[in-house]
Amino acid sequence: AQSVAQPEDQVNVAEGNPLTVKCTYSVSGNPYLFWYVQYPNRGLQFLLKYITGDNLVKGSYGFEAEFNKSQTSFHLKKPSALVSDSALYFCAVRDWDDKIIFGKGTRLHILP
Amino acid sequence: DAGVIQSPRHEVTEMGQEVTLRCKPISGHNSLFWYRQTMMRGLELLIYFNNNVPIDDSGMPEDRFSAKMPNASFSTLKIQPSEPRDSAVYFCASSLGRSSGANVLTFGAGSRLTVL
């Protein structure tokens, strides 16, 4: 079965520093991978996706993610963190039958 | 488009009562998902529909839970009888499905359920 793991429950980064939120996946075929963000008392919002092509995917709010097939990873990155980036981030994978499976989420704290 | 619309936003009920959560997906989207979010278990997929047909309900925790999608613009998630452990935020999400190539989900704002 497809699965996705986010090894860190929380990540703390100083404002202006680069950030990375980690995600690894397990799929039987070609992976369709996603990142979503959740702000307090809101639903999840789509950030970016990888289907095929360039391993570096650019998304909303200056975020990007790097697909690494050999390491089965899809880490979320941003060159310079903002306090407003503080939120809960979810990695997700599309299953063979179109199910979208989410990781447990990583809480990102950007410290001013 | 107003996005995915869920109601009620908040529900407080007593154990044993029936709870019905409602969802209106984005017009034109043909896939609909129900998720449950708790601190302990994260975001769990309960059931999803494609073209109004339930495809996978393996995530529905018990027979107390049921979901329907009578038409393309409406879905319900019902819990009967409700229990305190059902307290969670329930999200509905819709997408264009495989036809879009990537199944990007649009989420509603969620229904926060508290069972006393």
Interface residues (C-beta under 8 A of the other chain):
Chain A: Y32 F34 Y36 N41 R42 G43 L44 Q45 F46 K49 I51 F90 R94 D97 D98 K99 I100 I101 F102 G103 K104 G105
Chain B: V4 S31 F33 Y35 G42 L43 L45 Y48 N50 I55 D56 F91 A93 S95 G97 R98 G101 A102 N103 V104 L105 T106 F107 G108 A109 G110
